[in-house]
Amino acid sequence: MNILDSLNNAQKQAATHIDGPMLILAGAGSGKTTTITTRLAYLISEIGIDPLSTLTLTFTNKAAMQMRAKALNLIGPSQNYPLLCTFHKFGLLFLKLYMSELGRANNFVIIDTDDKRKIIKDLESSVQSAIIANEISRYKNMLLSPEQVLQSSVNPGLIGSKADYEKIAKAYKAYDDMLNANNLVDFDDLLALTYKILEQNKDLCEQISKRYQYIMVDEYQDTNELQYKLLRKLCLMHENLVVVGDDDQSIYGWRGAKIENILDFKEQFKNVKIVKLEENYRSNANILCAANELIDHNRNRLGKRLISTKSQNQDIQIIECKDEKTEAVNVAKKISELLKMGKNAGEIAVLYRINALSRALEEGLLSFGIPYKIVGGMKFYERAEVKDIISYLRLILNPRDDFSLERIINKPKRGLGAVGLAKLQKFAYERKLSLYDALSLMDENLLGKKVFSALSEFVSDIQTLCKLEPCELIQELQDKINLKEYYQNMPDGNDRSSNIDEFYGSLLEKIQENQNFSLEDFLNDIALTSDQDNITNEAISLMSVHASKGLEFEHLFIIGLEEGIFPLTGDETDIEEERRLAYVAITRAKSDLNLSFTNSRLLRGKALRTEKSRFLAESGLSDGKLMLESTKEFKRGDLVTHKIFGIGRVLEATQIKSDFKLKINFGGNIKEIMSGYVQKV
């Protein structure tokens, strides 16, 4: 069987493209993953491109794993395999090879958001650590060094007063110095430092660009300025860049994504080929009609309309509710009925524009005994007890990791209080030592006999653990450092103990399954884990619309469709992104879509009158059905509905006296029908 056989015409055009830049404008559910992986396989298996000269980038581990599995299945056995990973994984791999270009060792440790905020809080406590962390992230993605920020005022209005700006600028410098001194990197550094190295070393940049001759990028509408500039570096010696995205699904402007990257792609590169994937394999016709009608209200877009390939259809349900409690009960009741009918809980989801809406919903689900999972809640690897074990493992790999040592030096209790820790830090600073090395040189007069004895045992344990192979190391770590006992007396001690057992158990399993297991790679992969990697079929999913990106569900509920909530703003500068967000939400549904709004809602402790969202009218929806437009005028591209054939698109319209003869595509079934037998959607 030819690898192209399962593709439609547009997908084949994209998959068989070889040289030069191309934009694949891929609508929701249009088979973009299949198209990307087939093109990769086509280049390697049919054209004979070296797999090692290809690079495919995406945004989530889940997407990367799915693509890799599909591509390798098509490519078959090979001596070399293509690099297919997230942007940040690419940055990690690059820095492991070339960090020395910045005068730093390649055994750096990646810190997560909580670690980042803790460091910042220690450096500057008068401004919220979350605000400083966000600003530092913004500066890094703008490629602004601490020195540049200190010398200028980059959008100080975004972060309050001039005084706050100066504090943040100084905190950025201190934070950056601390990371450098301890050989730590944060998530933003993985790309910012990669770009910095390529920018400073033209020979290396040319070498890397020649290595990766064929580059593909998924979800291109989500790229920011830094990612765009990095891609330009990677394409320095060629323009074989294929980007896949959907401007109608650009919903991350608030975190730096630039929709202009996809809108202006044809101006940024020469002789760009554009292919539109408009056939949708996910949603039924009514859902797509609502999505198309809604997004047509946006002006700042490239333009396309999704066409359903499904023959079955189902009305969209709109539920008007008295208040949020009624809404929650209605949603819970319908979900309960679906579960009683044997529907898979993993195929049911509830979306909301703001997280605050989940409270009433959770109460409603609990009252019906419905198990649920909040996607975007605390991740397993972010739990304190799990992070403690990770810190021990980091310290074992790199005893000079002061940040990890500070976290666990008193877990379990070793009698070292804040005063003792300050003495240790001062001792280390004066002698330019790591805390671990300082521990080995301090005597009991400085810390006291009991504390000194406990810390000496700690140093001895770490020295022993450093020499062990992974499997023995994990078993010894459990025995020597009994964190379960430390957490057992806490109110949620049983849960914490279970999490510790789960972590050790899963890690030992990974070690035993992989002969080439690397503890360092394992810890790096943890730092790149996302919420979507953990969705299960045992509970329904609750999530914000932002968290739903890239997912799909057979039965979907979107709650809180009210002005001031969804859309969150009526400001003209933001309404198009709000509309794109609604478009993303609607197109997560496969067959069963339920939209709800309330007449009153308790928000921030106040009961407020609410008005239903304009998006319902803009989607052409009224009382759960599509509003049909009665008109005699028809033209190419119009969507129409027929009692037997369902919804289709007009290919040709020929006027005959006062009527029209229409050639219509009903999901691949071409019919010629007089206009009196159809209605415009």
N, C-alpha and C positions, 0 to 999 in steps of 0.2 A: 504493500500500500504506500502510495506517495504521501509524504508528510504534508502536502498542500491540499490533499483531497477534501479535508473536513472544513476548509476555509471558504467564506463567501468571497465575492469578487474584490471588494474593498480590502479585506484582510490579505488576500493574495498579493494585491498591489504593494501593500506595506511589507509583507514578509519576504518578497523577492527583490526588494530594493537593495542595492549593493553599496555603491559609492555616492558620496555627497550628502548634504544635510537634508533631513526630512522631518516634518511635523506630522505625527499621527494624532489627529483630533478624535479621541476615543470617548464617545458618550458612555454614560453609566450602563453597565451590564452588556457592553458591546463586544466582549471577548478580547479585551486588550492583552490580557495575560497570555492567552493562546497565541495571539499575533506576535507578541514579543518573543516568546519562547520558540515559536516556529521559525521566525526570522533568524534567531541565533543558531538553531539547528540547520537551517538552510545554508547560512554562511559557512558553517563548519563542514557539514556532511555533503552538500551539493556543490558548493563553490570551492571548497578546499582551503578556506581561511584557517590559519593556525588558531586553535582555541585560546592560546596564551596571548594572542594579540587582540582579544575582545574584552570589553569591560561593560558590564550591565549594572546600573545603579538604581536603587529604589530607597524607600523611606522606612520600611518596617522589616523586622526579622521574619515575621510571618510571610509577608509578600516575597521576600528573598528566598525563603525555604520552598515555598510553593513553586516559584519560577524555576528554581534550581532542579527540583524533582521532575518537573515537566520537561525541561530542556534536556536533562541527562537521559530521560526515557526516550526522547526523540533521537538524540545523538548516538546512544548506544555505547558499548565499551570503547575506551580511548586511552592512549598513553597520557594525554594532557587534557585538562578540563578547563572550561572558561571561568573567569572570575565574575561571580554574580553575588552582589552583597549590597548592604546599605551604604549611603554616603559615609556615615561615621565609622563603619567597619573598614571601609577603604582607607580612611584617614588613619585608623589604628594600625593597619597593616603597613601603610607607608611610613608612619613614624617609627615603627619597630625596626625598620631598615635604615631610616635616614635621620633620626633624631640627633645623631652626632653632628649634623650640619649646623645645629644650634648650640653645640658645645655641651649637650646633655646626654646622659646615659639612656639606653633604650629599655631599661627595666622600670620605666615609670609606672605609676599606679593611677587608675582613673577613679576620681571621686564622684559620688552621685549628688543629687540636688540637696539632700539633707546635710551631707558632709559640707557642701559648699556654704550653706547658710550658717552652719555652726562655726565655721572658720570666720566668716564675715562678722557674725555676732560678737566673736571674741575680739575682733579688730575694731569694730565700730558699733556701739550699742545704742546710740542716740537716734539712729534712723532704722526703720524696720529692715531686718536682714533680707526679707523677700524682695523689697523694693531695690535694695542695693544689688542683689543677685540678678534681678531682671535687667537692671541698667548695665551691669558688667557684661551680661550676655549680649545685650544690644550693641555695646561698644565693640566687643570681639567680632561680632558678625558684620560690623561696619569697618572692620580692620583698623580700629583705632587703638593705639598703644596707650598704656597708663600715662606716659609722658605727654602724648598729644591731648589726652583728655584733661590733664592738669593745666595745660597751657591755653586751653580754649574753653568755650562754653557750648557744648554740643546739645542743643535742644534742652536747655535747663528747665524750660517751662513744663516739660513732661514729668519732671520729678519734684516740682514744688519750688521752694525758694532758692535764691543764689547760695545761701549758706548751706542748705542741704546738698546742693550740687557739688560744692567744694568738699564736703564731707565724703560724698560718694566717690569723687575723683581720687581723694587720698586713700579711701578704703580700697579702691581698685588697684592702686599702686602697691599697697601693703599686701593685699590678697595675691597679686601676681608675684611679688617677691617671695611670699611664703610658699607658693606652689613651686616656684623654681628651686628654692632652697631644699625642698623635700622631694623633688622630682615627682611631683603630682601634676596631673592634667585634669581639667574638667571636660564636659561633653563638647563645649564650644571649641576648645583647644584642638580637638581631633581634626577639625577642618581648618581652623585659623592658622595653626602651626604648619599644617601641610601646605597651605597656600604660601605662607611666609617663606618656607624653604624653596618652593618652586619659583617664587618671585626673586629671591636672592641668588639663585643658582641657575642661570640660563642653560648651561650645559646639561645639568640634571633634568631640567624641564624638557629640553629637546629629547633627551634619552627616554623619559617616561612617555612622552607623546608618541614617539616612534614605536615604543613597546605596545601601547594600546591604540591600534589603528582603527578599530571599530567600536565606537562607544554608543550605548543606548541608556536613556534615562527614563524611568517610569515616574508617573505623577509629577510631570514637569511644572504644572501650575503651582505646585507647593514649594518650588525652589526659592531661595532668598538671594540677596545680592552676592553674598560670599560664595554660595554654591554655583551661581552663574559665572563668577570670576574664576573659580577653580576649574570649571568645565572649559573655559576659554584657554586656560593654561594647558589642560590635557589635550586640547585640540590644536595646539600651537603649530604642529607640523602637518596637519591635515584638517579637513572639515567633514569627516565621516561621523557626524553626530546625528543620531536619530532620537528625537524626544517624543514621548507619548504622554498625553495629558488631556484635560478637559477644562477649558476656561470657565465653564459653568459650574465646576466643582472647586473653584478656588475659594477656600474658606478660612485660610490661615493668615490673612493680612495682619491680624492683631499680634502675631508672633514673628513678623518679618517677611512672610512670603510675598513675592512681588508678581502680581498677575501680569505685569508688563513683560515679564520674561517669556511668557507663552504668546501674548498678544503681539509682541514685536519681533518674534523669532524670524519671521520672513524678511525683516529689514536688517537683522543683525548678522545674517549669513547670506551668502550668495547662492542663487539658483536653488532655492528651497522647494522641495516637492511637498505638497500637502495632500494627505489622504484622510478622508472623514469616515469613521466607523459609526454608522447610524442605526444598524440593525441591532435591536436589544433582545438578548436571550434570557433576561431575568424577569421582567415585569409584564403584566398583562396590559392590554391596549388602554383601558381606562386610566390606569396609573400613569402611563406614559403621556396620555393626552393632558392630564392635569399638570404633569411636570413640564411638558412643552409649552402649554399656555402660560404657566407661571413665569418661566424663564424668558419668554418672549418679551416681557416687560422691561428687561435689562437692555440698556443701549450699548454698554461697553463689553461687547462679546464678538467672537468670530462668526457665530451662527451655524446651527445645525438643528435637526429635529429627529428625535428617536422614533423608530418604528418597531412595534412589537412583532416577534416571530411566533407568539403563542396564539393558538386558536381559541382557547378557553378564556372567558372574561368574568369579572365579578364587580358589582357596584362598589364604589368607595363609600364607606359609612362615615357620616358626620354626626357627632353626638354633642348636643347642647346640654349643659349641666348647670344646676343651680349654683354650686360652689365646688371647691377643690375636693371636699369629702365625697360628694356625690360622684364627681368625676372618677375618683380613686375606686369607689365601690363598683361603678359601671365597668371600668377597665378590668378590675379584679374578677368580677362576675363572668365577663366574657372569656377571660383567660382560663378561669376554672372550668368553664364549659368545654373549651378547646382541649384541655388536659384530660377531661373525662371521656372525650371522644377519641383519646389515644394519640393526640398530636404531640410531637416531640417538643419538649420544653426548650431545647436549644434552638428551635426555629421560631421562637416567640420573643419579641423585644418591645420595650417601651422607650421612646425617645423624648427628650425635653430640651428646651433651649437653655435653661439655667438649672444648675444642680439643686437649687433650693426647692424645686418642684417635686423632688423625689421623696421628701418627708411624708406628705399626706399619702402619696402613692404606696410607699413602703408599709404604712399602717393598714391601708386597704388590702394589700397582698397578704400581710400577716393575719388579718382577720379571716381570710379564706384559706389559710394554711398553704399558701403557694410559695415554694422555694424560689429565691431570686439571687442574682449576683449583680453587684454594681461594678460595671466596667469603668475603671478610672478610680476605684477605691484603692486602699493601701495595697501595694504589691507585696507578695510574699517576701521578696528579698529586701524590702524596706523595713520589715519588722525589727525592732530593737534587738531581740535575742538572736535573730539570724545575722544581722549586721555585726554583732559581736563576734560570732564565729568567723565571718568573712574578714574581720579586722585581724583576728589571730592568724588566719591563713596568709593575709597580706604581710604581716610582720614576719612570719616564718620565711616567706619568699624574699623579703627585704627588711632585715632588722633595723635599718636606718629610716624606716617609715614612721616618723614621729607622730603623724596624725593618727595612725592606727594604734600605736602604742598608748597614746593619751586616752583613747577610747576604752581600752580594755585593761589598763594597768591595775585598776581596782575592781575588776570583774573576773572572778569572785573577789570578795573583800580581802585586801592585803594591808589595810590600816593606813594607806597613804591618803591623807586629806588634802585640801586645797593648799594649805601652808607647805606641806611636804612636797607637793607637786611643783609649787613655785620655787622651792629651794633646788629641786632637781633641774628645772628649766634654767635657772640662773647659773647653776654649776656647769650645765652643758653649753650655755651661750658664751660664758666667759672663756671656755676652753675650745670653742668652735667644734663641739662634738654632737653627735646625735644623742637623743635621750637614752637609747639602748647602750651605746658605748659609755655614756656617763654613769649609768647604773653599775657597770662593771668596775668603775674606778672609785665610786663613793664609798665612804666607810660608815660604820654604825654610829659614830659620834654625830654625824650630820642629820641622820634620819631617826635614830633611836634603834635599839637592839632588835625589838620585835619586828618593826617595819623592815629593817635592813635584812633580817633573816628571811622574811616572806618574799622580798624582792630578789634576793640572791637565788632563792629557789625558782622564782619566775624566770630569771635569766638562764639558769641551768636547764629548765624545761624547754625554753625556746631553742637553746643550743642543741639539745638532744633531738628535738622535733625537726630541726633544719636538716639533719643528716638522713632522715627516713624517706623511703619511697612512699608515693601517695597513699596506697591502701593502708600500710602500717601507720603512716602519719595520722590518718583520720581516726583510726582506732585508738592510738595513743593520746590524741588530742581529747577525745571523749573521756578517757580515763584520768588524765592528768589535770585537765581544766574542766571541772564539773560545773558547767553553766546551768544545768538543769536544777541543781541544788540551790544555786544563787537565785533563780527565778521562782522556785517552787512555792515560796511563802507569799508571793504577791497574789492579789485578788484573782487575776487571770492566769495563775501559775500553771494550771493544767493545760490550757491552750498554748502557752509559751513552751512548755515541755514537749507538747505534741509537735510544735513547729521545729524545735531543735532536733527531735527524732526524725522528722520528715526530711530536714536538710541533710543530716548525716546519712540517712538511708538512701536518699536519691543520689548523693554524691558518691557513695561507695558503689552503687549500681553503675553509675557512669564510668567509674574507674575500672570496674571488672569487665564492662562491655567493650572498652576501648584500650587496646594494647599500647597505643601511642598517646594515652591521656596526658594532657598538660594542665597542671593546676593553674598556671598563669593564664592560659587561654580560657579556662573555665571562669576565672574571676573577671576577665575582660568581657566575656560573653554575658555574664550577669549584668554588667554595667550597661549593656546595650539592649536588655530585655524590655519589651513593651507590654501594656495591658492586654492588647488583642491576642497575644500569644497564649493567653490562659482562659479563653472562653470554653465552657464545657456544655454538654448536652443535658446535664442533670438539673439545671435551673434556668428560668427565664432570665433575660438580660435587661438591666436598666442602665441607661447611659445618656450622656449629653449627645446632641447631634454631632458635635465635633468628634467625639469618641467613636461614632458609628461609621466614620469614613472608611470605605473599603469593605464593609460587611454587607450581608444580605440576609433577609428573614422572610419566611413564608407568611407569617402573621405579624403585622407591625401596627403599633399604636403610637401616634404622635399627640402628646397632650399639651395643653397650655397655648393653644393657637389664639392668642389675644394680643391686641395692640399694647405695646409697652413690654411685652414678654417675647412674642414671636410674630412680628419683628420686635427686637429689643429696643430699637431706635427708629424714629421716623425721619432722621436727618438724611438729606439727599446724598451726602457723601458716603454714608454707610449702608443705605438701604439696598444697594445692589449686592453687597456681600451678604446681607441678611437674606435676600431673595435666593442667592446661590445656596445658602445654608438650608433653606426650606426645600430647594430642589434636590439637594443631597439627601435630605431626610426622606422625601417622598420616594426617591428612586432606590431606597434600601429595600422596599417592599417587593415581593415576588407576585403574590396574588391577592392577599387580604390586607387592605389598608383601612385603618380606622383613625379618624381625626376628631379631636375633641376640644371644646372651649367652654369656659364658665361665664356666668353673668356676674359672679362675685368671687374674689379670691383673697385669702389671708396671706399677706406678704409683709415681712418685717414687722410682724405683730399687729398689723392693721388690716381690717376687712375693707377691700376696695371694690367699687363697681368696675366691671371690665367690659370691653367691647371686642367683638370677635375680630380676628386678624383679617387685614385686607388681602392676605395671601389666599384665603378661601375664594374670594370673588375673582382674584386674578388667575386662579387655577381653573376657573369656569365651573366651580362646584356650588351646588345649591341643594340642600336636603339630601345629600348623599348621592346625587346623580349629576352627570355632566349636563351643563346648560347647552342646548343646541341652538345654533344661530340659524334662523330662517332667512334665506337669501336666494336670489336668482342668479347672482354673479359667482362664477367659479374661475379659478386660474390654477396653473401648474403649482404644485406644492401644498394646496389646500388639503386639510384633513377632513374626511367625510365619514359618515356612518351609514351602514346598510343593514336592514333587519336580518338578513341571512348571512352575509359575508363579514359583518362586523365593521371594524374601523380600517380605513385605508387612506392612501395618499394619491391625489390626482397627478397623473403623469402628463396628460394632454387634455385640453378643454377646447372643443370646437363648437362655436355658437351656431345653432340652427334655428332661425327665426327668434322666438322668445325663449327658447330652451337651449340646453347645452348637452352635447354628446361628450361623455367623459371616459377617458382611459384611466383606470384606477388600479393601483398595486395594493391588493389585500394580503399583506404578509407573504409576498412572493407569488400570489395567485392573481394574474392580470385579467381584469374584466373590463368590457366596454358597456357602459350603462348610461341611460338618459338621466339627467340631473333631477328629474321629478321623483326618482326612486331613492335618492339619498338626501341626507342633510349635512350641512357643515357642522363640524365640531367646534 
